[in-house]
């Protein structure tokens, strides 16, 4: 989709009263509907999978999971105590 078309669709959606957050998501989808006539669902699913499949984004939930495991195991309290002993 041409960026100018995206901007016009975005401005049109904002001018009819749609919140900016939803207009930023609806403008590309509306552009795909107008351009591809139905293949947009496959494109959206593919883009979502590619966006989630990046390694740095996968690290965030793994750090949260590691923190929860350490918290349940009680190692977090021992780590805080160890840090207090080192610092004073």
N, C-alpha and C positions, 0 to 999 in steps of 0.2 A: 504494500500500500504506500502510496506517495505521502510523504510527511505533510504536505499542504492539505491533502484530503483528511488526514487524521486530525489536523488542527481545526479544520472547518467543522468536522463532526463533533470534536470536543467542545468547541465554542457554542455550537448549536445545542448540545445537550446541557451545557451550563446555563445557556440563556433561557431554556424552558424550565429551569429551577432544579435540575438534578444536582445533588451534591458532587463536589469535585472528585471525591474519592471514587464514587460509583461511575462518574463520567470518564475517568481515566481508565477504568476497566471496560466500560461499555463501548467506548469509541473504537478500539481495535477489533472487538468482536463484531460490531456493526459493519466496520470496513471489510472484514473477512466474509461476512454474510453477503454483502453487496458485490464483492469481487469474485468469490468462488462458488456461490450458489449451492452450498451443501458440504463441501469438503472441509469446512472450517472446524468441524468437531474433531476430525482426525488431526488437524494441525494443532489445535489447542491441546489435545491430549499429548501429542508428541512434544510440544514446547514445555508443558508441565513436567513431563518425565525427564527431559533434558535438564531442566532447571533444578530438579530435586536430585539428580544423579551426580552432582558435583561433589567431589571429596571434601572440600572445606565446609560445605553446608552439612555434610553428614557428621562432621566432627562435633557440631554443637549439641545435638541430642545425645551423642555418646559421652560428652563431658557431663551433661546433666545426669545421665544414667550412672556414670562412675561416682558422682557426688552422692546420689541417693544410696548406692550400694555401700559407700564408705560411711554414710550417716547411719544406716541400719546396723552396720557392723560395729559401730562405736569408735571407729578410728578417727573420726573428726574431732572428738573431744580430746583424744590423746594427742593429736597433732596441734591443737590449740594450746594445750598444756605445755607441750614441748617448745612451741614458739614463745610462750610466756617465760619459760625457764631460760631460753637463749637470750631473749631481749632484756629480761629483768623485771 
